[in-house]
């Protein structure tokens, strides 16, 4: 398992979706922002609560990601419904 945060905070607005089968094996959910996908995980929130809802999420970029050609991984710390 990779360490948690690079310390770089990020705020993203969009619709959270449940992660299905992917070519990369990290994250439990995803969100698209500015035409770019982001993989999401959270050790403090149940992201299933927000699936298919428009939200603003806050978190930190996880060190060691993205893997080549794959989305960045965000450790989500807060989700606000839009």
N, C-alpha and C positions, 0 to 999 in steps of 0.2 A: 504494500500500500504506500502511496506517495504522501508526502507531508501536506498539510492542509493549505496554507495560504501563502501567496507571494506578498501579501500585504496590499496588493492593488485592489481597491474597492471598485465595484461596478454596479450600475443600476440599469436594469433592462425592462422595457415595457413590451408586452406581447401576450400570446396565448400559450399556456403550458400544455404540453402533450405528454402522454405516457410513452416511454421509450419502448419500442418494439425490438425486433431483431435488427441489429446493426452490424456493420463491418468492424466497428470498434466496440470494446467491451467495458465501457465506463459510463457512469451516470445512470440515473433511474428515470429521468424525464428530460425533455428538451424544450427549447423556446427559440423562435426565430426573431431576430432583431436587425433591422437595416439590411435585410436580405442575407443575413449570416446566421447559421445555426449555432446554438450553444448547448452543450450537455450540462445537465443539472444534477446535483445531489444535495442532500441536507441531512445533517446528523441531529438537528433540533426541530425540524418541521416535517409534517406529513404532506408531501407535495401532491399526493393523490387528491387531497381536499380541493386543490385548485385546477385540476385537469379540465381542459376546454373552457377555462375562464380567462377573461382579459385582466391582466394584473400588472403591477410594477413590482419587480423583485429586486432585492439588494443582497449582495454577497461579495465574496472575494474570489479572485482567480486562483485556482489550485496550481501550485508549483509543479513543473514537469509536464504540463499540458499546454498547448495541444500536441498530440502525437502527429507525426507527419501527415498532412493533408486531412486531418480530422478536426472536429470542433474543439474550442476551448472548454474546459471544465470549470464550472462555477459551484462553490460551496455556498448554498443559499442560507441566509440568516434571517431574512424578513420578506414577507409577501403581503402586498396591499391590493385589495380588489379595486378595479377601476369602475 
